[in-house]
Amino acid sequence: MTGEPRRHVLVVGAQCTDMGDLARLEEAAEGLHTVLTDPALGGCTARPGDHGSLLVSDTLEPDDVRKAVYEAVRRAKADSAVLVVALLGHGFTPPQQTDLHYMVAQSTTQSTMSAVNVRQLLAVAADEPGVEGVIALIDTCHAAGAAPDAGGIAGGVRAGRTRLSVLTASASDQAARGMRLTFALIDVLREGLNGAGAMVFADTRLTEELRGRIVGQVVGRFEYDNDPFALDGLWLARNVRSANPGGGGVVGLVGRQDLEEAVTLWRANVRLPERLTLGELDDLHRFAQRGKIEGPTDSRWQARVIEMVGTLLECARTVTLLNKVLAEVLTSDLLREARQLSGLPHEAEGTELLRDLVEYAALRARKLHTPPWQAPARLLAALAHLSEADDVIPRLRPWAQEHGVVTAFNDALTEFAQLRRQGELRLVLSLAGALTDWPEEVDAWLVGSGERLPVHERFRCESADRPGVGRAMGRALAWARGRLPDPEQLVHVDVAAPVHLLARWHPEEAKVGRHLLGVNSTVVVRWSGRMDPAEENAEMNDAARRALRRMTACGAVPVEWIDATVLGDRQGLEQSLMTGRYDTAVGIDHHPETLQDVLEELLPYAPIILWPRPEARAGDGTLRALVDQHWHSLPNGFAPAYRHRWAREHAGCVTCLGEVRAVWHDEAWLEFCRPFENRVVAGLEEEV
């Protein structure tokens, strides 16, 4: 087989007391782990728990590192997988020797037993039978000392029939600083590499690119390849700049995985072409449809191959149809929004969005006892709905007729139209009058009810405290619902509050009648400061509008993460804010003790701010991974996450989206704020 085997990863970041803390170690380890476990990039399997794929600590012992590597090797062996190992931190070489020793909490340069011999560790990992190959990324001082002796590998139990690729941050007599190799590598893998083909390898091309980005250190590499039976090249990541990422052709990663499995179980030792074209799929289809085929075969899997190839051919035709019908409106953002609307998971997104979404819907999203093309029908309906073009639905309905899913297609269109109507209808609740504590009144505006201007009403709080505000909000909800004709439903509620409440209050947990607000409503939290008719307010909101447009055009998740080091340098942070660095979405990777002060500083600049709850585990990359995974479902995706957090099954969980808090200002909110910018407050308060 030429397909990609499973891939495992272990990223270790160890602080050393004797050498002093590395300020950006955790950031580097988490960022590298995120890239290597991204299905569209490194493609490695992320593992949580006691034997997780990310190990960052200031209390590690040598055995902790060795056991973590051995466990990763064991898992790679069980899956016949490639293993990527990254060691980040401090390292030293003993006098008169070049063997690199990786330093942990209590390591000293006077004791090799207090550290881990990297050269031996990598040689043992590469020599383990069943492991498809080992890629090592070493970002320490004296990193070149990690490269094992080729003769030693050749004398192992595999007699040298193995593969090992080592990328090092510095020469064996040289220091490495600031995690430069790791950060440069993260950037290269995210940006892609010109001229590197579909995959990025730890080869001359990558080394030259890294050397051009890193000053003061000699980036090096070691490569050993003596396995004639290897299934695939020892690649580090998929190349996002390749004209043919992920293998290319008309078949994506999901389709290739399923097809390879079926072909292997049908006829062992059959190799698929690296790039599957329509012609090659047609040939395979005709070949599989023959009656009796010579050689050992399994008729059950022969039928599966016929079905699989037929589905992939139909997916390719569907992609061609959509490219034609949606030629004027098809964008990456539209596809991601359609993925979310149709209910496909985040992992359905691949390197070629349209192809991979159609493929995933056809192969992985089918539910038991439903028509095979029902999930693709929902995807096509979502695309038609979001395109807002009058001729798209009539041009796609013949596809639904041909595949026997007209009802599913029409049902989805009806559902999406109702969701849009619900999304346009919003209740805005403002607590802007809370100057130091809780407000005495709650202002409410009903937006999208068909009135020329949003209808406004003010509700006095029985008491200026949390329960009093909750009861006032409940009366506002009853008022708004009373203005709506049956069967209109009010689902979306925006709650705008000043900073001191945003830092300590969760509006969706306000008790409004019998339930919490977030039980029956999708709550989005806003900052009431953007409604303030101050002189600079219009400038602030115009800057946010420009930032949101840039974010929409960005294919990657546009979140700029800041840590305690950044927040600790208030002068530097203020300079960065004034010069426009943090003007899109800002993620705080921990819960600051001075959260209110931090929000007050950031909110006038960034339209979106995210941070974890106080009890959430910070510093292990979980928060960033969650935001990356769910980005295109936000902010509405927070509502079901918070509801799940209230469920009994959530007890003890600290790794779900419900642990993320956010203040979110989208274009709809900024449009609502526009009359305040022009000081036309009377217009918004006007009642019909």
Residue pairs with C-beta under 8 A, 6 or more apart in sequence:
1 231
1 260
1 264
1 270
1 271
1 272
2 231
2 232
2 271
2 272
2 273
2 274
3 231
3 232
3 256
3 257
3 260
3 272
4 43
4 232
4 253
4 257
5 79
5 80
5 81
5 82
5 132
5 231
5 232
6 45
6 79
6 80
6 81
7 42
7 43
7 44
7 45
7 81
7 82
7 83
7 84
8 44
8 45
8 47
8 53
8 72
8 75
8 76
8 79
8 81
8 82
8 83
8 84
9 33
9 36
9 37
9 42
9 44
9 45
9 46
9 53
9 72
9 83
9 84
9 85
9 86
10 53
10 55
10 68
10 69
10 72
10 83
10 84
10 85
10 86
11 29
11 32
11 33
11 36
11 53
11 54
11 55
11 56
11 86
11 88
12 29
12 55
12 56
12 60
12 65
12 68
12 69
12 85
12 86
12 87
12 88
12 89
12 102
13 25
13 26
13 28
13 29
13 55
13 56
13 57
13 88
13 89
14 56
14 57
14 58
14 60
14 65
14 87
14 88
14 89
14 90
14 102
14 103
14 104
14 105
15 21
15 22
15 25
15 57
15 58
15 89
15 105
16 89
16 90
16 103
16 104
16 105
16 106
16 107
17 58
17 105
17 106
18 103
18 106
18 107
18 108
18 109
19 90
19 103
19 107
21 58
22 89
22 90
22 179
23 565
24 178
24 179
24 183
24 565
25 56
25 88
25 89
25 179
26 56
26 563
26 619
27 179
27 561
27 563
27 589
28 88
28 139
28 179
28 182
28 183
28 186
29 54
29 56
29 86
29 88
29 182
29 621
30 54
30 56
30 619
30 620
30 621
30 624
31 182
31 183
31 186
31 621
31 624
32 86
32 88
32 137
32 182
32 185
32 186
33 46
33 53
33 54
33 86
33 621
34 621
34 624
34 625
34 628
35 41
35 42
35 186
35 189
35 190
35 237
36 42
36 44
36 84
36 86
36 237
37 44
37 45
37 46
37 53
37 625
38 628
39 253
39 347
39 350
40 238
40 240
40 245
40 246
40 349
40 350
40 351
41 189
41 190
41 237
41 238
41 240
42 84
42 189
42 236
42 237
42 238
43 237
43 238
44 53
44 84
45 53
45 81
46 53
46 54
46 625
47 53
47 75
48 655
51 68
51 71
51 72
53 72
54 620
54 621
55 64
55 65
55 68
56 619
56 620
57 64
57 105
58 105
59 105
60 104
60 105
61 104
61 105
61 106
62 104
62 107
62 113
62 114
62 115
62 116
64 104
65 87
65 102
65 104
65 116
65 121
66 116
66 121
69 85
69 121
69 125
72 83
72 85
73 83
73 124
73 125
73 128
73 131
75 81
76 82
76 83
76 128
76 130
76 131
76 132
77 128
77 129
77 130
77 131
78 130
80 130
80 131
80 132
80 231
81 131
81 132
82 131
82 132
82 133
82 134
82 135
82 232
82 234
83 125
83 131
83 132
83 133
83 134
83 135
84 134
84 135
84 136
84 137
84 236
85 122
85 125
85 134
85 135
85 136
85 137
86 136
86 137
86 138
86 139
86 182
87 102
87 118
87 136
87 137
87 138
87 139
87 140
87 146
88 139
88 140
88 179
88 182
89 102
89 103
89 104
89 139
89 140
90 102
90 103
90 107
90 140
90 141
91 100
91 101
91 102
91 103
91 115
91 118
91 138
91 140
91 141
91 142
91 143
91 145
91 146
92 100
92 101
92 103
92 109
92 115
92 141
92 142
93 99
93 100
93 101
93 142
93 145
93 172
93 173
94 101
94 109
94 112
97 145
98 144
98 145
98 172
99 117
99 118
99 119
99 120
99 145
100 117
100 118
100 119
100 138
100 140
100 142
100 143
100 144
100 145
100 146
100 172
101 107
101 112
101 115
101 116
101 117
101 118
102 115
102 116
102 118
102 121
102 140
103 114
103 115
103 140
104 114
104 115
104 116
106 114
107 114
107 115
108 114
118 136
118 138
118 145
118 146
119 145
119 146
119 147
119 148
119 149
120 148
122 134
122 136
122 146
122 148
122 164
122 166
123 148
123 149
123 152
123 153
123 156
123 164
125 131
125 134
126 133
126 134
126 148
126 153
126 156
126 162
126 163
126 164
126 224
127 153
127 156
127 157
127 158
127 162
129 157
129 158
131 162
132 163
132 230
132 231
132 232
133 162
133 163
133 164
133 165
133 227
133 230
133 234
134 162
134 163
134 164
134 165
135 164
135 165
135 166
135 167
135 202
135 234
135 236
136 146
136 164
136 165
136 166
136 167
137 167
137 181
137 182
137 185
137 202
138 146
138 166
138 167
138 168
138 169
139 169
139 176
139 179
139 180
139 181
139 182
140 146
140 169
140 170
140 176
141 170
141 174
141 175
141 176
142 170
142 171
142 172
142 173
142 174
142 175
142 176
143 168
143 169
143 170
143 171
143 172
143 176
143 181
143 220
144 168
144 170
144 171
144 172
144 174
144 218
144 220
145 172
146 166
146 168
146 222
147 166
147 168
147 220
147 222
148 164
148 166
148 222
148 224
150 224
153 160
153 162
153 164
153 224
153 226
154 160
154 226
156 162
160 226
161 226
161 227
161 228
161 229
162 224
162 226
162 227
163 224
163 225
163 226
163 227
163 230
163 234
164 222
164 223
164 224
165 201
165 202
165 221
165 222
165 223
165 224
165 225
165 234
165 236
166 202
166 221
166 222
166 223
167 181
167 185
167 202
167 206
167 207
167 210
167 219
167 220
167 221
168 181
168 219
168 220
168 221
168 222
169 176
169 180
169 181
169 182
169 214
169 217
169 219
170 176
170 181
170 217
170 218
170 219
170 220
171 217
171 218
171 220
174 217
174 218
175 217
176 217
177 216
177 217
180 214
180 216
180 217
181 210
181 214
181 217
181 219
184 210
184 213
184 214
185 210
187 213
188 200
188 206
188 209
188 210
188 213
189 200
189 236
189 237
190 240
190 556
191 240
191 241
192 200
192 239
192 240
192 241
192 242
193 200
193 205
193 206
193 209
193 239
193 241
194 241
195 205
196 205
196 206
196 239
196 241
196 242
197 239
197 242
197 244
198 238
198 239
198 242
198 244
198 245
198 246
198 247
198 248
199 233
199 235
199 236
199 237
199 238
199 239
199 242
200 206
200 235
200 236
200 237
200 238
200 239
201 233
201 234
201 235
201 236
202 221
202 223
202 234
202 236
203 221
203 223
204 221
206 221
206 236
207 219
207 220
207 221
210 219
211 218
211 219
225 234
238 245
238 246
238 351
239 245
240 351
242 248
244 275
245 351
245 352
246 252
246 253
246 350
246 351
246 352
247 253
247 256
247 274
247 275
247 276
248 275
249 275
249 276
249 277
249 280
250 276
250 277
250 278
250 281
250 312
250 315
250 316
250 319
250 355
251 259
251 276
251 281
251 312
251 316
251 359
252 350
252 351
252 352
252 355
252 356
252 359
253 350
253 351
253 356
254 350
254 356
254 359
254 360
254 363
254 364
255 308
255 312
255 315
255 359
255 363
256 272
256 276
258 308
258 363
259 272
259 276
259 305
259 308
259 309
259 312
260 272
262 301
262 304
262 305
262 308
263 270
263 272
263 305
264 270
265 298
265 301
265 304
266 288
266 297
266 298
266 301
266 302
266 304
266 305
267 293
267 295
267 296
267 297
268 296
273 280
276 312
278 313
278 316
281 309
281 312
281 313
281 316
282 313
284 305
284 309
285 306
285 309
285 310
285 313
287 293
288 302
288 305
288 306
288 309
289 306
293 302
308 363
311 362
311 363
311 372
312 359
314 362
314 403
315 355
315 358
315 359
315 362
315 376
316 355
318 358
318 376
318 380
318 399
319 354
319 355
319 358
321 396
321 399
322 330
322 354
322 358
322 380
322 383
323 330
323 354
325 392
325 395
325 396
326 334
326 383
326 387
326 389
326 392
328 389
329 387
329 388
329 389
330 354
332 353
332 555
333 552
333 553
334 383
334 386
334 387
335 353
335 354
335 357
335 383
336 349
336 353
336 632
337 382
337 386
337 632
338 357
338 379
338 382
338 383
338 386
339 346
339 348
339 349
339 357
339 379
339 382
339 632
340 632
340 633
341 382
341 385
341 386
341 416
341 419
342 361
342 375
342 378
342 379
342 381
342 382
342 412
343 365
343 378
344 357
344 360
344 361
344 365
344 375
344 379
346 629
346 630
346 632
346 633
347 360
348 356
348 357
348 360
348 361
348 364
348 365
349 356
349 357
350 356
350 357
350 359
350 360
357 379
358 376
358 379
361 375
361 376
361 378
361 379
362 372
362 373
362 375
362 376
365 375
366 372
366 374
366 375
367 374
367 375
371 403
371 404
371 405
371 408
373 403
373 404
373 405
374 405
374 408
376 403
376 405
377 400
377 403
377 405
377 408
377 409
377 412
378 408
378 409
378 412
380 396
380 399
380 400
380 409
381 396
381 409
381 412
381 413
381 416
382 412
382 416
383 392
384 392
384 393
384 396
384 413
385 412
385 413
385 416
385 417
385 420
393 413
396 409
397 406
397 409
400 406
400 408
400 409
400 410
421 488
422 489
422 491
422 492
423 491
423 492
424 447
424 448
425 446
425 447
425 448
425 449
425 484
425 488
425 490
425 491
425 492
426 446
426 447
426 448
426 492
426 493
426 494
426 668
427 444
427 445
427 446
427 447
427 476
427 477
427 480
427 490
427 492
427 493
427 494
428 443
428 444
428 445
428 446
428 447
428 454
428 493
428 494
428 496
428 672
429 442
429 443
429 444
429 473
429 476
429 493
429 494
429 495
429 496
429 507
430 442
430 443
430 444
430 445
430 496
430 497
430 528
430 531
431 438
431 439
431 442
431 469
431 495
431 496
431 497
431 498
431 501
431 528
432 439
432 443
432 496
432 497
432 498
432 528
432 531
432 532
433 439
433 440
433 441
433 443
434 497
434 498
434 500
434 501
435 498
436 500
437 464
437 500
438 461
438 464
438 465
438 466
438 468
438 469
438 501
439 461
439 464
439 469
440 460
440 461
440 464
441 458
441 459
441 460
441 461
441 472
442 458
442 459
442 461
442 469
442 472
442 473
442 476
443 456
443 457
443 458
443 459
444 456
444 457
444 458
444 459
444 476
444 479
444 480
445 454
445 455
445 456
445 672
445 684
446 454
446 455
446 480
446 483
447 454
447 672
449 455
449 483
449 484
451 688
452 688
453 683
453 684
453 686
453 688
454 672
454 684
455 483
455 687
455 688
456 684
456 685
456 686
456 687
457 476
457 479
457 687
459 472
459 473
459 475
459 476
459 479
460 472
461 468
461 469
461 471
461 472
462 468
462 471
462 472
466 505
466 510
467 511
469 510
470 510
470 511
470 512
470 517
471 512
473 495
473 510
473 512
473 517
474 511
474 512
474 513
477 490
477 493
477 512
477 513
477 517
477 521
478 513
480 490
481 490
484 490
490 521
491 520
491 521
491 522
492 521
492 522
492 524
492 636
493 517
493 521
493 522
493 523
493 524
494 523
494 524
494 526
494 669
494 672
495 507
495 517
495 523
495 524
495 525
495 526
496 526
496 527
496 528
496 530
496 531
497 505
497 507
497 525
497 526
497 527
497 528
498 527
498 528
498 529
499 527
499 529
499 596
499 599
499 600
499 603
500 596
502 525
502 527
502 599
502 663
503 595
503 596
503 599
504 595
504 596
506 642
506 661
507 517
507 518
507 523
507 525
508 516
508 517
508 518
508 521
508 523
508 639
508 642
509 516
509 517
509 518
509 642
510 516
510 517
511 517
516 646
517 523
518 639
518 642
518 643
519 643
521 639
522 636
522 639
523 638
523 639
523 642
524 635
524 636
524 638
524 664
524 669
525 661
525 662
525 663
525 664
526 663
526 664
526 665
526 669
527 599
527 603
527 663
527 665
529 603
529 604
530 537
530 540
530 541
530 544
530 665
530 669
530 670
530 673
530 676
531 673
531 676
532 676
533 676
533 677
533 679
533 681
537 673
537 676
537 677
538 677
538 678
540 604
541 670
541 673
541 674
541 677
543 583
543 605
544 607
544 665
544 670
545 667
545 670
547 583
547 584
547 606
547 607
548 584
548 607
548 666
548 667
548 670
550 558
550 584
551 558
551 584
551 585
557 627
557 628
557 631
558 584
558 585
559 584
559 585
559 586
559 587
559 608
559 610
559 624
559 627
559 628
559 631
560 581
560 582
560 584
560 585
560 586
560 587
561 586
561 587
561 588
561 589
561 624
562 573
562 582
562 586
562 587
562 588
562 589
563 589
563 590
564 590
564 592
566 572
566 573
567 573
567 588
567 592
567 598
570 601
573 601
574 601
576 582
577 601
577 602
577 605
582 602
582 605
582 606
583 605
583 606
584 606
584 607
584 608
585 606
585 607
585 608
585 609
585 610
586 602
586 606
586 608
586 609
586 610
587 609
587 610
587 611
587 623
587 624
587 627
588 598
588 609
588 610
588 611
588 612
589 612
589 618
589 619
589 623
589 624
590 611
590 612
590 618
590 619
591 611
591 612
591 613
591 614
591 616
591 618
592 598
592 611
595 611
599 609
599 663
602 609
603 609
603 663
607 664
607 665
607 666
607 670
608 662
608 663
608 664
608 665
609 662
609 663
610 623
610 627
610 660
610 661
610 662
611 660
611 661
611 662
612 618
612 623
612 659
612 660
612 661
613 659
613 660
613 661
615 654
615 659
616 622
616 623
616 654
616 659
616 660
617 654
617 655
622 654
622 655
623 659
623 660
626 655
626 656
626 657
626 659
626 660
627 634
627 660
630 637
630 641
630 657
634 662
634 664
635 662
635 664
635 666
637 657
638 657
638 658
638 660
638 662
641 656
641 657
641 658
641 660
642 658
644 650
644 656
644 658
645 653
645 656
645 658
645 659
650 656
650 658
675 681
675 683
675 684
676 684
